[in-house]
């Protein structure tokens, strides 16, 4: 039972490294993922059996995908963000769709 949250915990470290490497620099991405990987509270929550970490990983991936898609003008990333937000909605409910829409909407409004 604890394998799935642990895999999602490892997955968000990889997603952080890849996403920040695309947006900024490979060194900054590596340092951010290293910082996340060494946080004891994060790994404690990754071994706790509930859906909060899974929906957080999916929402983070959705926001990162839509940011990369808008910055590089690539529709594939935006479609990936839609699919990931749908998976987050299936995981925990409407929060998986509401958070990305609200965050991206406010970002669009203020930028």
Backbone as CSV, one residue per row, in Angstrom:
resi,resn,N_x,N_y,N_z,CA_x,CA_y,CA_z,C_x,C_y,C_z
1,UNK,0.817,-1.205,0.000,0.000,0.000,0.000,0.854,1.259,0.000
2,UNK,2.004,1.203,0.623,2.832,2.403,0.712,3.719,2.617,-0.513
3,UNK,3.697,1.672,-1.428,4.540,1.793,-2.614,4.065,2.919,-3.531
4,UNK,2.774,3.052,-3.714,2.239,4.061,-4.630,2.550,5.486,-4.145
5,UNK,2.298,5.845,-2.880,2.689,7.199,-2.449,4.205,7.426,-2.507
6,UNK,4.986,6.394,-2.229,6.437,6.545,-2.308,6.875,6.775,-3.754
7,UNK,6.255,6.094,-4.700,6.580,6.309,-6.111,6.165,7.708,-6.567
8,UNK,5.018,8.179,-6.099,4.605,9.543,-6.425,5.547,10.559,-5.784
9,UNK,6.048,10.269,-4.583,7.031,11.144,-3.949,8.310,11.215,-4.748
10,UNK,8.759,10.087,-5.271,9.942,10.072,-6.116,9.657,10.755,-7.453
11,UNK,8.448,10.578,-7.964,8.068,11.169,-9.244,8.093,12.687,-9.192
12,UNK,7.664,13.288,-8.105,7.655,14.747,-8.024,9.075,15.301,-7.946
13,UNK,10.011,14.547,-7.398,11.412,14.984,-7.410,11.924,15.011,-8.851
14,UNK,11.596,13.982,-9.623,12.008,13.929,-11.030,11.317,15.032,-11.830
15,UNK,10.024,15.254,-11.592,9.287,16.293,-12.304,9.847,17.673,-11.964
16,UNK,10.207,17.877,-10.709,10.814,19.145,-10.311,12.126,19.369,-11.037
17,UNK,12.946,18.334,-11.102,14.232,18.460,-11.785,14.045,18.749,-13.272
18,UNK,13.172,17.991,-13.931,12.961,18.200,-15.364,12.316,19.546,-15.670
19,UNK,11.311,19.900,-14.897,10.597,21.145,-15.159,11.442,22.378,-14.933
20,UNK,12.163,22.414,-13.850,12.995,23.579,-13.578,14.191,23.610,-14.516
21,UNK,14.648,22.450,-14.959,15.723,22.426,-15.948,15.264,23.008,-17.273
22,UNK,14.004,22.777,-17.633,13.474,23.337,-18.882,13.263,24.838,-18.746
23,UNK,12.742,25.272,-17.608,12.406,26.679,-17.430,13.654,27.525,-17.149
24,UNK,14.525,27.054,-16.259,15.682,27.855,-15.867,16.989,27.246,-16.359
25,UNK,17.569,26.371,-15.551,18.890,25.828,-15.836,18.972,24.438,-15.216
26,UNK,19.850,23.595,-15.748,19.980,22.230,-15.228,20.516,22.217,-13.805
27,UNK,21.432,23.121,-13.490,21.985,23.174,-12.142,20.929,23.607,-11.131
28,UNK,20.141,24.609,-11.488,19.078,25.069,-10.596,18.037,23.967,-10.410
29,UNK,17.708,23.258,-11.477,16.776,22.139,-11.371,17.307,21.036,-10.473
30,UNK,18.588,20.733,-10.606,19.192,19.699,-9.762,19.199,20.125,-8.301
31,UNK,19.564,21.374,-8.028,19.604,21.848,-6.642,18.210,21.882,-6.015
32,UNK,17.200,22.284,-6.790,15.825,22.289,-6.267,15.326,20.883,-5.978
33,UNK,15.611,19.960,-6.883,15.165,18.588,-6.635,15.942,17.959,-5.483
34,UNK,17.205,18.313,-5.322,17.985,17.828,-4.184,17.436,18.384,-2.879
35,UNK,17.067,19.653,-2.883,16.469,20.258,-1.700,15.156,19.571,-1.335
36,UNK,14.342,19.303,-2.325,13.079,18.611,-2.067,13.316,17.189,-1.570
37,UNK,14.284,16.511,-2.161,14.550,15.114,-1.791,15.112,14.980,-0.382
38,UNK,15.724,16.022,0.151,16.324,15.926,1.482,15.427,16.455,2.594
39,UNK,14.220,16.872,2.278,13.288,17.343,3.303,12.658,16.144,4.006
40,UNK,12.881,15.994,5.303,12.341,14.819,5.999,10.812,14.814,6.086
41,UNK,10.188,15.973,6.207,8.725,16.019,6.269,8.110,15.547,4.963
42,UNK,8.735,15.923,3.847,8.236,15.494,2.538,8.282,13.978,2.416
43,UNK,9.388,13.365,2.781,9.492,11.909,2.665,8.646,11.197,3.708
44,UNK,8.401,11.847,4.838,7.466,11.270,5.797,6.055,11.235,5.237
45,UNK,5.664,12.312,4.552,4.345,12.347,3.925,4.265,11.412,2.722
46,UNK,5.406,11.144,2.074,5.405,10.236,0.926,5.183,8.789,1.362
47,UNK,5.388,8.483,2.633,5.148,7.130,3.130,3.820,7.000,3.857
48,UNK,3.059,8.065,3.907,1.753,8.067,4.551,0.699,7.741,3.501
49,UNK,-0.205,6.850,3.814,-1.161,6.367,2.825,-2.394,7.276,2.788
50,UNK,-2.383,8.223,1.871,-3.568,9.008,1.533,-3.362,9.612,0.151
51,UNK,-4.348,10.314,-0.332,-4.314,10.811,-1.704,-3.789,12.231,-1.827
52,UNK,-3.402,12.854,-0.717,-2.983,14.254,-0.772,-1.710,14.442,-1.588
53,UNK,-0.717,13.582,-1.390,0.525,13.722,-2.141,0.291,13.444,-3.621
54,UNK,-0.554,12.490,-3.924,-0.813,12.166,-5.330,-1.472,13.334,-6.056
55,UNK,-2.449,13.948,-5.431,-3.110,15.084,-6.083,-2.170,16.283,-6.142
56,UNK,-1.295,16.453,-5.154,-0.314,17.538,-5.199,0.669,17.337,-6.342
57,UNK,1.090,16.099,-6.574,1.995,15.804,-7.687,1.305,16.092,-9.013
58,UNK,0.063,15.689,-9.144,-0.653,15.907,-10.393,-0.947,17.382,-10.648
59,UNK,-1.296,18.133,-9.603,-1.542,19.564,-9.769,-0.239,20.284,-10.116
60,UNK,0.850,19.905,-9.452,2.151,20.502,-9.767,2.549,20.210,-11.205
61,UNK,2.335,18.986,-11.630,2.671,18.620,-13.009,1.809,19.366,-14.008
62,UNK,0.549,19.545,-13.684,-0.350,20.275,-14.570,0.068,21.737,-14.694
63,UNK,0.376,22.367,-13.563,0.796,23.764,-13.599,2.122,23.930,-14.334
64,UNK,3.041,23.023,-14.116,4.324,23.094,-14.800,4.169,22.871,-16.295
65,UNK,3.306,21.941,-16.671,3.081,21.677,-18.092,2.456,22.874,-18.795
66,UNK,1.495,23.490,-18.162,0.856,24.633,-18.819,1.803,25.831,-18.867
67,UNK,2.655,25.981,-17.862,3.639,27.065,-17.889,4.639,26.861,-19.025
68,UNK,5.146,25.656,-19.168,6.096,25.367,-20.245,5.412,25.518,-21.604
69,UNK,4.168,25.056,-21.693,3.434,25.182,-22.950,3.196,26.622,-23.356
70,UNK,2.897,27.476,-22.399,2.670,28.890,-22.717,3.974,29.624,-23.011
71,UNK,5.046,29.269,-22.326,6.326,29.938,-22.552,6.948,29.558,-23.888
72,UNK,6.803,28.290,-24.291,7.419,27.815,-25.524,6.432,27.736,-26.680
73,UNK,5.201,28.181,-26.455,4.147,28.175,-27.467,4.007,26.789,-28.107
74,UNK,3.844,25.795,-27.252,3.736,24.407,-27.683,2.429,23.836,-27.151
75,UNK,1.540,23.470,-28.052,0.222,22.975,-27.657,0.270,21.595,-27.002
76,UNK,1.307,20.810,-27.280,1.400,19.477,-26.683,1.483,19.553,-25.166
77,UNK,2.224,20.536,-24.656,2.340,20.688,-23.210,1.009,21.114,-22.600
78,UNK,0.267,21.950,-23.312,-1.024,22.402,-22.786,-2.023,21.252,-22.772
79,UNK,-2.010,20.426,-23.807,-2.877,19.245,-23.807,-2.475,18.275,-22.698
80,UNK,-1.182,18.144,-22.458,-0.717,17.296,-21.352,-1.203,17.844,-20.016
81,UNK,-1.230,19.166,-19.876,-1.730,19.779,-18.642,-3.205,19.468,-18.434
82,UNK,-3.984,19.466,-19.524,-5.404,19.119,-19.408,-5.587,17.680,-18.937
83,UNK,-4.809,16.778,-19.520,-4.914,15.360,-19.145,-4.496,15.154,-17.698
84,UNK,-3.422,15.819,-17.289,-2.949,15.672,-15.913,-3.947,16.267,-14.928
85,UNK,-4.565,17.402,-15.266,-5.594,17.981,-14.404,-6.811,17.062,-14.319
86,UNK,-7.135,16.379,-15.415,-8.233,15.406,-15.369,-7.890,14.236,-14.451
87,UNK,-6.645,13.782,-14.484,-6.228,12.713,-13.571,-6.277,13.178,-12.115
88,UNK,-5.906,14.438,-11.873,-5.998,14.982,-10.516,-7.448,15.069,-10.070
89,UNK,-8.344,15.391,-11.000,-9.768,15.433,-10.671,-10.293,14.040,-10.348
90,UNK,-9.831,13.049,-11.081,-10.237,11.677,-10.779,-9.675,11.198,-9.445
91,UNK,-8.519,11.719,-9.061,-7.899,11.286,-7.814,-8.610,11.847,-6.595
92,UNK,-8.885,13.134,-6.576,-9.375,13.751,-5.345,-10.664,14.553,-5.509
93,UNK,-11.118,14.730,-6.723,-12.338,15.484,-6.924,-12.077,16.797,-7.630
94,UNK,-12.993,17.728,-7.481,-12.963,18.992,-8.209,-11.750,19.857,-7.872
95,UNK,-11.111,19.589,-6.760,-9.921,20.351,-6.385,-8.811,20.188,-7.424
96,UNK,-8.770,19.046,-8.085,-7.755,18.796,-9.108,-7.925,19.657,-10.343
97,UNK,-9.104,20.143,-10.582,-9.352,21.047,-11.706,-9.410,22.498,-11.254
98,UNK,-9.964,22.730,-10.061,-10.153,24.097,-9.588,-8.829,24.800,-9.304
99,UNK,-7.891,24.126,-8.657,-6.620,24.774,-8.331,-5.844,25.210,-9.568
100,UNK,-5.629,24.337,-10.566,-4.906,24.822,-11.747,-5.631,25.959,-12.479
101,UNK,-6.949,25.884,-12.577,-7.698,26.934,-13.273,-7.585,28.260,-12.527
102,UNK,-7.712,28.240,-11.204,-7.629,29.467,-10.419,-6.213,30.044,-10.466
103,UNK,-5.202,29.188,-10.304,-3.820,29.673,-10.284,-3.421,30.234,-11.639
104,UNK,-3.712,29.523,-12.712,-3.367,30.010,-14.046,-4.194,31.246,-14.396
105,UNK,-5.445,31.285,-13.983,-6.275,32.472,-14.225,-5.740,33.703,-13.525
106,UNK,-5.345,33.563,-12.264,-4.767,34.704,-11.548,-3.421,35.111,-12.140
107,UNK,-2.629,34.122,-12.557,-1.338,34.431,-13.175,-1.545,35.200,-14.479
108,UNK,-2.520,34.763,-15.264,-2.835,35.449,-16.531,-3.361,36.860,-16.272
109,UNK,-4.167,36.988,-15.226,-4.758,38.295,-14.899,-3.692,39.297,-14.478
110,UNK,-2.730,38.857,-13.672,-1.719,39.780,-13.143,-0.495,39.938,-14.037
111,UNK,-0.393,39.148,-15.084,0.786,39.305,-15.954,0.448,39.947,-17.233
